[in-house]
């Protein structure tokens, strides 16, 4: 059951990021239904026209957060008791700073592991 949910989530992500083909696909001599491609093109054009250009930029800017949420949801399907862990944020300039950050991140993860699986 969980595998099916994960496949559905993966398909939804794939559809959300799919772009229409720039040219009709090569089907090795089989007939290409151009009217079907035209319908898809019209749907995409209507969708693009339905929003102002600035709103599209806002939607694009939100995509990384949406994908992060989708990945967390997929991880939860596989490990229902897993919780996401927020690792410390820092600007690192030296190898020693990297080592110190890794130590602090490890402490956060290990502490959370006492309560169950974690998502990093």
DSSP file (Angstrom, degrees, kcal/mol; ACC not computed):
  #  RESIDUE AA STRUCTURE BP1 BP2  ACC     N-H-->O    O-->H-N    N-H-->O    O-->H-N    TCO  KAPPA ALPHA  PHI   PSI    X-CA   Y-CA   Z-CA
    1    1 A X     >        0   0    0      0, 0.0     4,-1.9     0, 0.0     5,-0.1   0.000 360.0 360.0 360.0 -45.4    0.0    0.0    0.0
    2    2 A X  H  >  +     0   0    0      1,-0.2     4,-2.4     2,-0.2     5,-0.2   0.880 360.0  55.4 -64.4 -37.2    2.8    2.5    0.9
    3    3 A X  H  > S+     0   0    0      1,-0.2     4,-2.3     2,-0.2    -1,-0.2   0.894 106.2  51.8 -62.6 -38.7    4.6    1.7   -2.3
    4    4 A X  H  > S+     0   0    0      2,-0.2     4,-2.4     1,-0.2    -1,-0.2   0.911 109.2  49.6 -63.5 -42.2    1.5    2.6   -4.3
    5    5 A X  H  X S+     0   0    0     -4,-1.9     4,-2.4     1,-0.2    -2,-0.2   0.900 110.8  50.3 -62.8 -39.8    1.2    5.9   -2.5
    6    6 A X  H  X S+     0   0    0     -4,-2.4     4,-2.6     2,-0.2    -1,-0.2   0.898 109.7  50.2 -65.8 -40.1    4.9    6.6   -3.2
    7    7 A X  H  X S+     0   0    0     -4,-2.3     4,-2.4     2,-0.2    -2,-0.2   0.897 110.6  50.2 -63.9 -39.5    4.4    5.8   -6.9
    8    8 A X  H  X S+     0   0    0     -4,-2.4     4,-2.5     2,-0.2    -2,-0.2   0.923 111.3  48.6 -63.6 -43.8    1.4    8.2   -7.0
    9    9 A X  H  X S+     0   0    0     -4,-2.4     4,-2.4     2,-0.2    -2,-0.2   0.916 111.5  49.5 -62.2 -43.6    3.4   10.9   -5.3
   10   10 A X  H  X S+     0   0    0     -4,-2.6     4,-2.3     1,-0.2    -1,-0.2   0.901 111.4  49.5 -62.8 -40.6    6.3   10.4   -7.8
   11   11 A X  H  X S+     0   0    0     -4,-2.4     4,-2.6     2,-0.2    -2,-0.2   0.902 109.9  51.3 -65.2 -40.2    3.9   10.5  -10.7
   12   12 A X  H  X S+     0   0    0     -4,-2.5     4,-2.3     2,-0.2    -2,-0.2   0.913 111.0  47.8 -63.9 -42.2    2.3   13.7   -9.4
   13   13 A X  H  X S+     0   0    0     -4,-2.4     4,-1.3     2,-0.2    -1,-0.2   0.908 111.5  51.0 -63.4 -41.1    5.8   15.3   -9.1
   14   14 A X  H  X S+     0   0    0     -4,-2.3     4,-0.8     1,-0.2     3,-0.3   0.916 112.2  45.9 -62.5 -43.4    6.6   14.2  -12.5
   15   15 A X  H  < S+     0   0    0     -4,-2.6     3,-0.5     1,-0.2    -1,-0.2   0.871 108.3  57.2 -66.4 -37.2    3.4   15.7  -14.0
   16   16 A X  H  < S+     0   0    0     -4,-2.3    -1,-0.2     1,-0.2    -2,-0.2   0.794 115.9  35.5 -66.1 -27.1    3.9   18.9  -12.0
   17   17 A X  H  < S+     0   0    0     -4,-1.3    -1,-0.2    -3,-0.3    -2,-0.2   0.453  90.4 118.7-106.0  -1.6    7.3   19.4  -13.7
   18   18 A X     <  -     0   0    0     -4,-0.8     2,-0.4    -3,-0.5    -3,-0.0  -0.340  46.5-157.4 -68.4 144.9    6.6   18.0  -17.1
   19   19 A X        -     0   0    0     -2,-0.0     3,-0.1     1,-0.0    -2,-0.1  -0.923  26.2-102.0-119.6 148.4    6.9   20.3  -20.1
   20   20 A X        -     0   0    0     -2,-0.4    17,-0.0     1,-0.1     2,-0.0  -0.374  50.4 -93.3 -65.8 148.7    5.2   19.9  -23.5
   21   21 A X        -     0   0    0      1,-0.1    -1,-0.1    -2,-0.0     3,-0.1  -0.334  22.5-137.8 -64.5 143.2    7.5   18.5  -26.2
   22   22 A X  S    S+     0   0    0      1,-0.1     2,-0.3    -3,-0.1    -1,-0.1   0.811  89.7  11.3 -70.3 -29.6    9.2   21.1  -28.3
   23   23 A X  S    S-     0   0    0      3,-0.0    -1,-0.1     0, 0.0     3,-0.1  -0.958 102.6 -76.6-142.0 159.9    8.5   19.0  -31.4
   24   24 A X        -     0   0    0     -2,-0.3    -2,-0.1     1,-0.1    10,-0.0  -0.283  58.3-105.3 -57.6 141.2    6.3   16.0  -32.1
   25   25 A X        -     0   0    0      1,-0.1     2,-0.7     2,-0.0    -1,-0.1  -0.341  27.6-114.2 -68.5 148.8    7.9   12.8  -30.7
   26   26 A X        -     0   0    0      1,-0.1    -1,-0.1    -3,-0.1    -3,-0.0  -0.757  32.2-179.0 -83.3 115.6    9.5   10.3  -33.1
   27   27 A X    >   -     0   0    0     -2,-0.7     3,-1.1     3,-0.4    -1,-0.1   0.029  52.5-100.6-106.4  25.5    7.4    7.2  -32.9
   28   28 A X  T 3  S-     0   0    0      1,-0.3     3,-0.1     2,-0.1    -2,-0.1   0.896  87.6 -38.4  61.9  43.3    9.5    5.1  -35.4
   29   29 A X  T 3  S+     0   0    0      1,-0.3    -1,-0.3     0, 0.0     2,-0.1   0.313 105.6 130.3  91.7  -9.2    7.1    5.6  -38.3
   30   30 A X    <   -     0   0    0     -3,-1.1    -3,-0.4     1,-0.1    -1,-0.3  -0.444  70.0 -90.4 -75.7 154.6    3.9    5.3  -36.3
   31   31 A X        -     0   0    0     -2,-0.1     2,-0.5    -3,-0.1    -1,-0.1  -0.404  36.2-144.3 -66.2 136.3    1.3    8.0  -36.9
   32   32 A X        -     0   0    0     -2,-0.1     2,-1.5    -3,-0.1     3,-0.2  -0.901  12.0-133.6-102.6 128.9    1.6   11.0  -34.5
   33   33 A X    >>  +     0   0    0     -2,-0.5     4,-1.3     1,-0.2     3,-0.8  -0.642  27.1 178.8 -84.7  89.4   -1.8   12.6  -33.5
   34   34 A X  H 3> S+     0   0    0     -2,-1.5     4,-2.6     1,-0.3    -1,-0.2   0.832  76.3  62.1 -63.1 -33.3   -1.0   16.2  -34.0
   35   35 A X  H 3> S+     0   0    0      1,-0.2     4,-1.9     2,-0.2    -1,-0.3   0.852 101.8  53.0 -62.3 -31.3   -4.4   17.3  -33.0
   36   36 A X  H <> S+     0   0    0     -3,-0.8     4,-2.0     2,-0.2    -1,-0.2   0.901 109.0  48.2 -68.8 -40.7   -3.7   15.9  -29.5
   37   37 A X  H  X S+     0   0    0     -4,-1.3     4,-2.4     1,-0.2    -2,-0.2   0.889 109.8  53.6 -64.3 -38.8   -0.5   17.9  -29.3
   38   38 A X  H  X S+     0   0    0     -4,-2.6     4,-2.4     2,-0.2    -2,-0.2   0.889 106.4  51.9 -63.2 -39.0   -2.4   21.0  -30.4
   39   39 A X  H  X S+     0   0    0     -4,-1.9     4,-2.3     2,-0.2    -1,-0.2   0.932 110.8  47.7 -62.7 -45.1   -5.0   20.4  -27.6
   40   40 A X  H  X S+     0   0    0     -4,-2.0     4,-2.5     1,-0.2    -2,-0.2   0.907 110.7  51.6 -62.7 -41.0   -2.2   20.2  -25.0
   41   41 A X  H  X S+     0   0    0     -4,-2.4     4,-2.6     1,-0.2    -1,-0.2   0.919 109.9  49.4 -61.4 -43.5   -0.5   23.3  -26.4
   42   42 A X  H  X S+     0   0    0     -4,-2.4     4,-2.6     2,-0.2    -1,-0.2   0.901 110.1  50.8 -63.6 -40.8   -3.8   25.2  -26.1
   43   43 A X  H  X S+     0   0    0     -4,-2.3     4,-2.3     2,-0.2    -1,-0.2   0.929 111.8  47.6 -61.5 -44.9   -4.3   24.1  -22.6
   44   44 A X  H  X S+     0   0    0     -4,-2.5     4,-2.6     2,-0.2    -2,-0.2   0.908 111.7  49.8 -64.1 -41.8   -0.8   25.2  -21.7
   45   45 A X  H  X S+     0   0    0     -4,-2.6     4,-2.4     2,-0.2    -2,-0.2   0.912 111.2  48.8 -64.4 -41.6   -1.3   28.6  -23.4
   46   46 A X  H  X S+     0   0    0     -4,-2.6     4,-1.2     2,-0.2    -1,-0.2   0.902 111.5  50.7 -63.3 -39.6   -4.6   29.2  -21.5
   47   47 A X  H  < S+     0   0    0     -4,-2.3     3,-0.4    -5,-0.2     4,-0.4   0.926 111.6  47.1 -63.6 -44.5   -3.0   28.2  -18.3
   48   48 A X  H >< S+     0   0    0     -4,-2.6     3,-1.0     1,-0.2    -2,-0.2   0.896 112.1  50.3 -63.9 -40.0   -0.1   30.7  -18.9
   49   49 A X  H 3< S+     0   0    0     -4,-2.4    -1,-0.2     1,-0.2    -2,-0.2   0.700  95.9  72.3 -71.0 -19.1   -2.5   33.5  -19.9
   50   50 A X  T 3< S+     0   0    0     -4,-1.2     2,-0.3    -3,-0.4    -1,-0.2   0.650  98.9  48.2 -74.1 -14.2   -4.6   33.0  -16.7
   51   51 A X  S <  S-     0   0    0     -3,-1.0     5,-0.0    -4,-0.4     2,-0.0  -0.946  87.9-109.2-127.9 146.0   -2.0   34.5  -14.4
   52   52 A X    >>  -     0   0    0     -2,-0.3     4,-1.4     1,-0.1     3,-0.5  -0.361  35.8-112.3 -65.6 154.6    0.1   37.7  -14.6
   53   53 A X  H 3> S+     0   0    0      1,-0.2     4,-1.5     2,-0.2     3,-0.2   0.868 116.5  55.7 -58.5 -40.1    3.8   37.2  -15.3
   54   54 A X  H 3> S+     0   0    0      1,-0.2     4,-1.7     2,-0.2    -1,-0.2   0.855 104.0  55.0 -62.7 -34.5    4.8   38.4  -11.8
   55   55 A X  H <> S+     0   0    0     -3,-0.5     4,-2.3     1,-0.2    -1,-0.2   0.860 103.0  55.6 -67.8 -34.3    2.6   35.7  -10.3
   56   56 A X  H  X S+     0   0    0     -4,-1.4     4,-2.6    -3,-0.2    -1,-0.2   0.890 105.3  52.7 -63.9 -38.0    4.4   33.0  -12.3
   57   57 A X  H  X S+     0   0    0     -4,-1.5     4,-2.5     2,-0.2    -2,-0.2   0.914 108.6  50.1 -63.5 -41.2    7.7   34.2  -10.8
   58   58 A X  H  X S+     0   0    0     -4,-1.7     4,-1.3     2,-0.2    -2,-0.2   0.916 111.1  49.0 -61.8 -43.3    6.2   33.8   -7.3
   59   59 A X  H  X S+     0   0    0     -4,-2.3     4,-0.6     1,-0.2     3,-0.3   0.911 111.8  48.6 -63.3 -42.1    5.0   30.3   -8.1
   60   60 A X  H >< S+     0   0    0     -4,-2.6     3,-1.1     1,-0.2     4,-0.4   0.895 108.1  54.6 -64.9 -39.3    8.4   29.3   -9.5
   61   61 A X  H 3< S+     0   0    0     -4,-2.5     3,-0.4     1,-0.2     4,-0.3   0.802 106.2  53.6 -63.6 -28.0   10.1   30.7   -6.4
   62   62 A X  H 3X S+     0   0    0     -4,-1.3     4,-2.0    -3,-0.3     3,-0.4   0.604  84.3  89.5 -82.6 -11.8    7.9   28.5   -4.3
   63   63 A X  H <X S+     0   0    0     -3,-1.1     4,-2.8    -4,-0.6     5,-0.3   0.885  80.6  55.3 -58.1 -44.5    8.8   25.3   -6.1
   64   64 A X  H  > S+     0   0    0     -4,-0.4     4,-2.2    -3,-0.4    -1,-0.2   0.914 110.6  46.6 -56.9 -40.8   11.8   24.3   -3.9
   65   65 A X  H  > S+     0   0    0     -3,-0.4     4,-2.2    -4,-0.3    -1,-0.2   0.897 112.1  50.6 -67.0 -39.5    9.7   24.5   -0.8
   66   66 A X  H  X S+     0   0    0     -4,-2.0     4,-2.2     2,-0.2    -2,-0.2   0.904 111.3  48.0 -64.2 -40.9    6.9   22.5   -2.5
   67   67 A X  H  X S+     0   0    0     -4,-2.8     4,-2.6     2,-0.2    -2,-0.2   0.890 109.3  53.4 -67.5 -38.0    9.4   19.8   -3.5
   68   68 A X  H  X S+     0   0    0     -4,-2.2     4,-2.3    -5,-0.3    -2,-0.2   0.914 109.8  48.3 -61.2 -41.9   10.9   19.7    0.0
   69   69 A X  H  X S+     0   0    0     -4,-2.2     4,-2.4     2,-0.2    -2,-0.2   0.898 110.9  50.9 -64.3 -39.8    7.4   19.1    1.3
   70   70 A X  H  X S+     0   0    0     -4,-2.2     4,-2.4     2,-0.2    -2,-0.2   0.903 109.8  49.7 -65.3 -40.2    6.7   16.4   -1.2
   71   71 A X  H  X S+     0   0    0     -4,-2.6     4,-2.5     2,-0.2    -1,-0.2   0.903 110.8  49.6 -65.2 -40.1   10.0   14.7   -0.3
   72   72 A X  H  X S+     0   0    0     -4,-2.3     4,-2.3     2,-0.2    -2,-0.2   0.905 110.5  50.8 -63.0 -40.4    9.1   14.8    3.4
   73   73 A X  H  X S+     0   0    0     -4,-2.4     4,-1.7     2,-0.2    -2,-0.2   0.904 110.4  49.3 -63.9 -40.7    5.7   13.3    2.5
   74   74 A X  H  X S+     0   0    0     -4,-2.4     4,-1.6     1,-0.2    -2,-0.2   0.913 111.0  49.5 -64.7 -41.7    7.3   10.5    0.6
   75   75 A X  H  X S+     0   0    0     -4,-2.5     4,-2.8     1,-0.2    -1,-0.2   0.889 108.6  53.7 -63.7 -37.8    9.7    9.8    3.5
   76   76 A X  H  < S+     0   0    0     -4,-2.3    -1,-0.2     1,-0.2    -2,-0.2   0.851 104.6  55.3 -65.9 -33.7    6.7    9.7    5.9
   77   77 A X  H  < S+     0   0    0     -4,-1.7     3,-0.4     1,-0.2    -1,-0.2   0.898 114.8  39.1 -64.0 -38.7    5.0    7.2    3.7
   78   78 A X  H  < S+     0   0    0     -4,-1.6     2,-0.3     1,-0.3    -2,-0.2   0.852 134.5  21.9 -79.6 -35.1    8.1    4.9    3.9
   79   79 A X  S >< S-     0   0    0     -4,-2.8     3,-2.2    -5,-0.2    -1,-0.3  -0.760  70.4-174.5-132.6  84.5    8.7    5.7    7.6
   80   80 A X  T 3  S+     0   0    0     -3,-0.4    -1,-0.1    -2,-0.3    -4,-0.1   0.757  84.4  48.9 -56.7 -27.6    5.5    6.9    9.2
   81   81 A X  T 3  S+     0   0    0      2,-0.1    -1,-0.3    37,-0.0     2,-0.1   0.475  85.5 114.6 -92.2  -1.1    7.2    7.7   12.5
   82   82 A X    <   -     0   0    0     -3,-2.2     2,-0.4    -7,-0.2    36,-0.3  -0.404  49.1-160.5 -70.4 144.8   10.1    9.6   11.0
   83   83 A X  E     -a  118   0A   0     34,-1.7    36,-2.4    -2,-0.1     2,-0.1  -0.967  21.7-110.8-125.5 142.9   10.3   13.3   11.8
   84   84 A X  E     -a  119   0A   0     -2,-0.4     2,-0.5    34,-0.2    36,-0.2  -0.459  29.0-145.5 -70.5 144.6   12.3   16.0    9.9
   85   85 A X        -     0   0    0     34,-2.5     2,-0.8    -2,-0.1    24,-0.1  -0.937   5.3-139.6-112.9 131.8   15.3   17.5   11.6
   86   86 A X        -     0   0    0     -2,-0.5     2,-0.2    22,-0.1     3,-0.1  -0.813  21.4-152.0 -90.6 111.9   16.3   21.1   11.2
   87   87 A X        -     0   0    0     -2,-0.8    18,-0.1     1,-0.1    19,-0.0  -0.519  29.8 -90.2 -81.8 151.5   20.1   21.2   11.0
   88   88 A X        -     0   0    0     13,-0.2     2,-0.5    -2,-0.2    -1,-0.1  -0.295  38.2-136.6 -61.7 143.5   21.9   24.4   12.1
   89   89 A X        +     0   0    0     -3,-0.1     2,-0.3     2,-0.0    -1,-0.1  -0.885  37.6 147.9-104.7 130.4   22.4   27.0    9.4
   90   90 A X        -     0   0    0     -2,-0.5     2,-0.6     2,-0.0    11,-0.0  -0.983  48.7-115.9-153.3 158.7   25.8   28.7    9.2
   91   91 A X        -     0   0    0     -2,-0.3     2,-0.5     2,-0.0    -2,-0.0  -0.918  36.4-155.5 -97.0 122.8   28.2   30.2    6.8
   92   92 A X        +     0   0    0     -2,-0.6     3,-0.1     1,-0.1    -2,-0.0  -0.858  26.2 164.4-107.7 131.9   31.4   28.1    6.8
   93   93 A X        +     0   0    0     -2,-0.5     2,-0.3     1,-0.1    -1,-0.1   0.605  61.9  37.6-118.0 -20.1   34.7   29.5    5.8
   94   94 A X  S  > S-     0   0    0      1,-0.1     4,-1.9     0, 0.0    -1,-0.1  -0.867  78.6-112.5-133.1 164.7   37.3   27.0    7.1
   95   95 A X  H  > S+     0   0    0     -2,-0.3     4,-2.5     1,-0.2     5,-0.2   0.863 118.5  56.1 -63.7 -35.5   37.7   23.3    7.5
   96   96 A X  H  > S+     0   0    0      2,-0.2     4,-2.5     1,-0.2    -1,-0.2   0.889 105.9  50.7 -64.2 -38.6   37.6   23.7   11.3
   97   97 A X  H  > S+     0   0    0      2,-0.2     4,-2.5     1,-0.2    -1,-0.2   0.883 109.2  51.6 -65.6 -37.4   34.2   25.5   11.0
   98   98 A X  H  X S+     0   0    0     -4,-1.9     4,-2.8     2,-0.2    -2,-0.2   0.935 110.4  48.3 -62.4 -45.8   33.0   22.5    8.8
   99   99 A X  H  X S+     0   0    0     -4,-2.5     4,-2.2     1,-0.2    -2,-0.2   0.912 112.1  48.9 -61.2 -42.8   34.1   20.1   11.5
  100  100 A X  H  X S+     0   0    0     -4,-2.5     4,-2.2     2,-0.2    -1,-0.2   0.906 112.2  48.6 -64.3 -41.0   32.4   22.1   14.2
  101  101 A X  H  X S+     0   0    0     -4,-2.5     4,-3.0     2,-0.2     5,-0.2   0.923 109.8  51.8 -65.5 -43.1   29.2   22.3   12.2
  102  102 A X  H  X S+     0   0    0     -4,-2.8     4,-2.5     1,-0.2    -1,-0.2   0.898 109.2  51.1 -60.4 -39.9   29.2   18.6   11.5
  103  103 A X  H  X S+     0   0    0     -4,-2.2     4,-2.1     2,-0.2    -1,-0.2   0.929 112.6  44.9 -62.0 -45.2   29.6   18.0   15.3
  104  104 A X  H  X S+     0   0    0     -4,-2.2     4,-2.0     2,-0.2    -2,-0.2   0.898 113.7  49.7 -68.4 -38.3   26.6   20.2   16.1
  105  105 A X  H  X S+     0   0    0     -4,-3.0     4,-2.5     1,-0.2    -2,-0.2   0.910 109.5  52.2 -64.6 -41.2   24.5   18.6   13.3
  106  106 A X  H  X S+     0   0    0     -4,-2.5     4,-3.1    -5,-0.2     5,-0.3   0.912 107.9  51.5 -60.2 -43.2   25.4   15.1   14.6
  107  107 A X  H  X S+     0   0    0     -4,-2.1     4,-2.4     1,-0.2    -1,-0.2   0.912 110.0  49.3 -61.1 -42.6   24.3   16.1   18.1
  108  108 A X  H  X S+     0   0    0     -4,-2.0     4,-2.0     2,-0.2    -2,-0.2   0.937 115.0  44.1 -61.5 -46.7   21.0   17.3   16.8
  109  109 A X  H  X S+     0   0    0     -4,-2.5     4,-2.3     2,-0.2    -2,-0.2   0.934 114.3  47.9 -65.6 -47.6   20.4   14.2   14.7
  110  110 A X  H  X S+     0   0    0     -4,-3.1     4,-0.8     1,-0.2    -1,-0.2   0.894 110.9  51.9 -63.2 -40.1   21.5   11.8   17.5
  111  111 A X  H >< S+     0   0    0     -4,-2.4     3,-0.8    -5,-0.3     4,-0.3   0.927 112.6  45.3 -60.7 -44.4   19.3   13.6   20.1
  112  112 A X  H >< S+     0   0    0     -4,-2.0     3,-1.9     1,-0.2     4,-0.4   0.830 101.4  67.5 -69.4 -31.7   16.3   13.3   17.8
  113  113 A X  H >< S+     0   0    0     -4,-2.3     3,-1.0     1,-0.3    -1,-0.2   0.753  85.4  71.2 -60.7 -24.0   17.1    9.6   17.0
  114  114 A X  T << S+     0   0    0     -4,-0.8    -1,-0.3    -3,-0.8    -2,-0.2   0.776 101.3  45.6 -62.7 -24.8   16.2    8.8   20.6
  115  115 A X  T <  S-     0   0    0     -3,-1.9     2,-0.3     1,-0.4    -1,-0.3   0.498 128.8 -78.8 -95.8  -5.7   12.6    9.5   19.7
  116  116 A X  S <  S-     0   0    0     -3,-1.0    -1,-0.4    -4,-0.4   -34,-0.1  -0.848  76.1 -14.3 137.8-173.1   12.6    7.5   16.4
  117  117 A X        -     0   0    0     -2,-0.3   -34,-1.7    -3,-0.1     2,-0.3  -0.195  60.0-148.7 -62.6 151.6   13.8    7.7   12.8
  118  118 A X  E     -a   83   0A   0    -36,-0.3     2,-0.5   -33,-0.0   -34,-0.2  -0.879   9.4-140.6-123.4 155.2   14.7   11.1   11.4
  119  119 A X  E      a   84   0A   0    -36,-2.4   -34,-2.5    -2,-0.3   -47,-0.0  -0.970 360.0 360.0-112.3 122.4   14.5   12.8    8.0
  120  120 A X              0   0    0     -2,-0.5    -1,-0.1   -36,-0.2   -33,-0.1   0.383 360.0 360.0-114.6 360.0   17.6   15.0    7.1
